[in-house]
Amino acid sequence: QVQLVESGGGLVQPGGSLRLSCAASGVIFRLYAMAWYRQAPGKQRVLVAHITSGGSTNYGDSVKGRFTISRDNAKNTVYLQMNSLKPEDTAVYYCNARLPLADYWGQGTQVTVSS
């Protein structure tokens, strides 16, 4: 059974930092491209950051230079380091694991940026 379990969300002040983690089980983690998406209330789910099985990364325009995605294949975990957080970063953040014929999602973790 495939499971993606996110953690690390919470309430943070503008300008602060958080690190999200997503622990995967039931998959050969090193083969999967991993990504973080987010969904704000009333809005569509959008890509935040993506990392290939080989470690290449790309980011949504709104987070470039502030967020960093990384992976630890030994721990079956992908991370999202979020710095210089803004109120508009408030959303539920979802972890995604993908192969051409497989697509898995975590349950999401809430990030709220507010003073």
Rosetta blueprint (number, residue, H / E / L):
1 Q L
2 V L
3 Q E
4 L E
5 V E
6 E E
7 S E
8 G L
9 G L
10 G E
11 L E
12 V E
13 Q L
14 P L
15 G L
16 G L
17 S L
18 L E
19 R E
20 L E
21 S E
22 C E
23 A E
24 A E
25 S E
26 G L
27 V L
28 I L
29 F H
30 R H
31 L H
32 Y L
33 A E
34 M E
35 A E
36 W E
37 Y E
38 R E
39 Q E
40 A L
41 P L
42 G L
43 K L
44 Q L
45 R L
46 V E
47 L E
48 V E
49 A E
50 H E
51 I E
52 T L
53 S L
54 G L
55 G L
56 S L
57 T E
58 N E
59 Y E
60 G L
61 D L
62 S L
63 V L
64 K L
65 G L
66 R L
67 F E
68 T E
69 I E
70 S E
71 R E
72 D E
73 N L
74 A L
75 K L
76 N L
77 T E
78 V E
79 Y E
80 L E
81 Q E
82 M E
83 N L
84 S L
85 L L
86 K L
87 P H
88 E H
89 D H
90 T L
91 A E
92 V E
93 Y E
94 Y E
95 C E
96 N E
97 A E
98 R E
99 L E
100 P L
101 L L
102 A E
103 D E
104 Y E
105 W E
106 G L
107 Q L
108 G L
109 T E
110 Q E
111 V E
112 T E
113 V E
114 S L
115 S L
